[in-house]
Amino acid sequence: MKSIFKSGVLTLATAALPAVAYAHTGVGETAGLVHGFSHPISGFDHILAMVMVGVLAFQLGGRALWAVPATFVLVMAFGGALGIAGINVPFVETGIALSVIVLGAVVALNIRASTAVAMAIVGLFAIFHGHAHGVEMPENAGGAAYAVGFMIATALLHAVGLGIGFLIARFGERQGAFVVRSAGGLAAVAGVGILTGLI
């Protein structure tokens, strides 16, 4: 399991290298890639939801370690395409806030859903997150480069969630589970704050 995690982190880091390189050249599709990469990490709600996806994948283990985050990234790309195309998706901001609440609660309650159910849940919420990214694409940004940027950033945030799970687990099974579930509870509370406008 540790080797799978290390391989995944190395793969994601390697995938992120073009974004780092383009960020310093100032030519071509730089604007799109940089804007896309920065968008998911510029919003507290996006960060919380995406990290929780990684933590949830860690909790479920097995095939969920890669299938749950991959589902989010792929479906989010679809939602982004809808946003870029100007196709309306209702209740986007509500959906994003609910994603933080639901994913945080699932982690906090340690709900042992099947991988397929977890993929369906994160896939649903990924549409809202993707649509928000697509709609907010700057006019000077290239669509494909922008999409690649926000997909890389999202995958890295998922990797952070997985990493948090693995690091916390080193405290021991009981203590680690308590800390992970507490983090989920805090995320869910923050989601309520986002939904009600208090955060």
C-alpha positions in Angstrom: 0.0 0.0 0.0 2.8 2.4 0.9 4.5 1.7 -2.4 1.3 2.4 -4.3 1.0 5.7 -2.5 4.6 6.7 -3.1 4.2 5.8 -6.8 1.0 7.9 -7.0 2.7 10.9 -5.4 5.7 10.7 -7.7 3.4 10.4 -10.8 1.4 13.4 -9.7 4.5 15.4 -9.0 5.9 14.5 -12.4 2.6 15.6 -14.0 2.8 18.9 -12.2 6.3 19.7 -13.5 5.0 21.2 -16.8 2.8 23.6 -14.9 5.8 24.8 -12.9 7.9 25.1 -16.0 5.3 27.0 -18.0 4.7 29.3 -15.1 8.1 30.8 -15.7 8.2 31.0 -19.5 5.4 33.6 -20.1 4.6 32.2 -23.6 2.1 30.0 -25.4 -0.7 28.6 -23.2 0.9 29.9 -20.0 -2.1 32.0 -19.0 -4.5 29.1 -19.3 -2.4 26.6 -17.5 -1.4 28.9 -14.6 -5.0 30.2 -14.2 -6.3 26.7 -14.3 -3.8 25.4 -11.8 -4.3 28.3 -9.4 -8.2 28.2 -9.4 -8.7 25.1 -7.3 -6.2 26.3 -4.7 -7.6 29.7 -4.4 -10.9 28.7 -2.8 -11.2 27.3 0.7 -14.3 25.3 -0.2 -12.5 23.7 -3.2 -9.4 22.8 -1.1 -11.5 21.3 1.7 -13.6 19.2 -0.6 -10.7 17.9 -2.7 -8.6 17.0 0.3 -11.6 15.2 1.8 -11.8 13.1 -1.4 -8.2 12.0 -0.8 -8.9 11.3 2.9 -12.0 9.3 2.0 -10.1 7.3 -0.5 -7.5 6.5 2.1 -10.2 5.4 4.6 -11.7 3.0 2.0 -8.3 1.7 0.9 -7.8 -0.9 -1.9 -9.0 0.1 -5.3 -10.6 3.3 -3.9 -7.1 4.8 -3.4 -6.9 5.6 -7.1 -10.5 5.1 -8.3 -12.2 7.7 -6.1 -9.8 10.6 -6.9 -9.6 9.6 -10.5 -13.4 9.7 -10.8 -13.4 13.2 -9.3 -10.8 14.5 -11.7 -12.4 13.0 -14.8 -16.0 14.0 -14.0 -14.8 17.5 -12.9 -13.2 17.9 -16.4 -16.7 17.1 -17.8 -18.2 19.7 -15.5 -15.5 22.2 -16.5 -16.4 21.6 -20.2 -20.0 22.4 -19.4 -19.0 25.6 -17.8 -16.6 26.7 -20.6 -19.4 26.0 -23.1 -21.8 28.2 -21.2 -24.2 25.3 -20.3 -26.0 26.1 -17.1 -25.8 23.7 -14.1 -28.2 24.8 -11.3 -27.2 25.3 -7.7 -23.4 25.2 -8.3 -22.4 27.1 -5.2 -24.8 25.1 -3.0 -23.5 21.9 -4.5 -19.9 22.9 -3.7 -20.8 23.7 -0.1 -22.8 20.5 0.2 -19.8 18.6 -1.1 -17.7 19.8 1.8 -20.4 19.0 4.3 -21.2 15.5 2.9 -17.6 14.4 2.3 -16.5 15.7 5.7 -19.4 13.9 7.4 -18.7 10.6 5.5 -15.0 10.8 6.7 -16.1 11.9 10.3 -18.6 9.0 10.6 -16.2 6.6 8.9 -19.0 5.4 6.6 -17.7 2.2 4.9 -19.3 2.7 1.5 -18.4 0.6 -1.4 -15.9 2.0 -3.9 -18.6 2.3 -6.5 -20.9 4.3 -4.2 -18.0 6.5 -3.2 -17.2 7.1 -6.9 -20.8 8.1 -7.5 -20.8 10.5 -4.6 -17.6 12.3 -5.6 -18.6 12.2 -9.2 -21.8 14.1 -8.5 -20.0 16.8 -6.5 -17.2 17.0 -9.1 -19.7 18.3 -11.7 -20.3 21.4 -9.5 -16.6 22.0 -8.8 -15.8 21.5 -12.5 -18.5 23.8 -13.7 -17.3 26.5 -11.3 -13.8 26.2 -12.7 -15.1 26.4 -16.3 -17.4 29.3 -15.8 -14.6 31.3 -14.1 -12.1 30.7 -16.9 -10.5 34.1 -17.9 -11.1 35.2 -21.4 -7.4 35.2 -22.3 -6.9 31.6 -21.1 -6.7 28.7 -23.5 -9.5 26.2 -22.7 -7.4 23.0 -23.0 -4.5 24.4 -21.0 -6.8 25.8 -18.4 -8.5 22.4 -18.0 -5.1 20.6 -17.7 -4.1 23.1 -15.0 -7.1 22.7 -12.8 -7.0 18.9 -13.2 -3.4 18.8 -12.1 -4.0 21.0 -9.1 -7.1 18.9 -8.1 -5.1 15.7 -8.4 -2.4 17.1 -6.2 -4.9 18.2 -3.6 -6.3 14.6 -3.6 -2.7 13.4 -3.1 -2.4 15.8 -0.1 -5.6 14.1 1.3 -4.1 10.7 0.8 -0.9 11.8 2.3 -2.6 13.2 5.4 -4.4 9.9 5.8 -1.2 7.9 5.6 0.7 10.3 7.9 -2.0 10.3 10.5 -2.2 6.5 10.4 1.4 6.4 11.6 0.1 7.5 15.0 -1.5 4.1 15.4 -4.8 2.7 14.4 -7.0 4.1 17.2 -5.4 7.5 17.5 -5.0 7.9 13.7 -8.6 7.0 13.1 -9.7 9.6 15.7 -7.6 12.3 14.1 -8.9 11.6 10.6 -12.5 11.5 11.7 -12.0 14.7 13.7 -10.6 16.4 10.5 -13.7 15.2 8.7 -15.9 16.7 11.3 -14.2 20.0 11.2 -14.5 20.0 7.4 -18.2 19.3 7.7 -18.7 22.2 10.1 -16.7 24.5 7.8 -19.0 23.4 5.0 -22.0 24.5 7.0 -20.3 27.8 7.5 -19.7 28.1 3.8 -23.3 27.1 3.0 -24.7 29.7 5.4 -22.3 32.4 4.4 -20.6 32.6 7.8 -17.3 31.6 6.2 
